C-alpha cells in the first residue's frame, strides 16, 4: 500500500534549514525501524557522508533529537536511540515538514499561555459561548471519526481574540498554516489511538475552558501550558494513552 495516501498534510513551501531536513530524515529512519531502541546511531562523520551535510548540521539535528528525548548522548561513546516515536509522525506528515511542525509548539507556548491568562479576565460571555461551541465541535468530530483540526483551531483562535489585544490573533493568524498542520498531524494520531487518549485531549481543552469561565488567569495559563506540553509529547512519544 502506498503510505503517501495517508498523508493529510501538504509539504511546506518555505525553504528549510539543512538541520531541519536532516532532523526529519533521521526521525523517519528511526520510525521506519532502521534503528532499534537502545541501538547506537552512526558516527557524526558517517552521517555527514551519508547525507552530504556538514558536521555542524549533524550536531544541530542530533541536539534537536536529544531535546525531544528520541536519542541520548553518551560522552565518548555516541548517540543512542532512547525512544521510538509513533508511526503516525511520518504517516500523517512528510519528513521534510516534521521539524517545522514541532517548532510551532515552541512558538505557541510563548504566545498562547499568556493569551489564555488574559482571556480569562477579559473574555465576554459571547466569546465564552464560542469556546464552548468549539469544544463541542471537537467532541462531535471525534465521535464521528473525523479529524477535529478546524474546531481545535477555532478554540485557540477565540482565546486569542478574547485577550482584547488585536496583536494576539494577528500573530496566531500569521502562523496558522503551521499551527493547523501540526494540529492535523497530532489529532490524526490521536484519532487512530485509544478512546482514553481522545478523552485526555478533550479533557485538556475542558480544563482551559473552565479556567477561562471562572476568570482564573493563572489556572488558564497553566492549563494551556500543560496542554501544549502534552500534545507535543503525544506527537513524539509512542504512547497511545498520554
Buried (B, 14 or more C-beta within 10 A) or exposed (E): EEEEEBBBBEEBEEEBBBBBBBBBBBBBBBBEEEBEEEEEBBEBEEBBEEBEBEEEBBBBBBBBBBEBEBBBBEEEEBBBBBBBBBBBBBBBBBBBBBBBBBBBBEBBBEBBBBBBBBBBBBBEEEBBEBBBEBBEBBBEBBEEEBBBBBBBBBBBBBBBBBBEBEEBBEBBEEBBBBBBBBBBBBBBBBBBBEEEBBBBBBEBBBBBBEBBBEEBBEBBBBBBBBBBEBBBBBBBBBEBEE
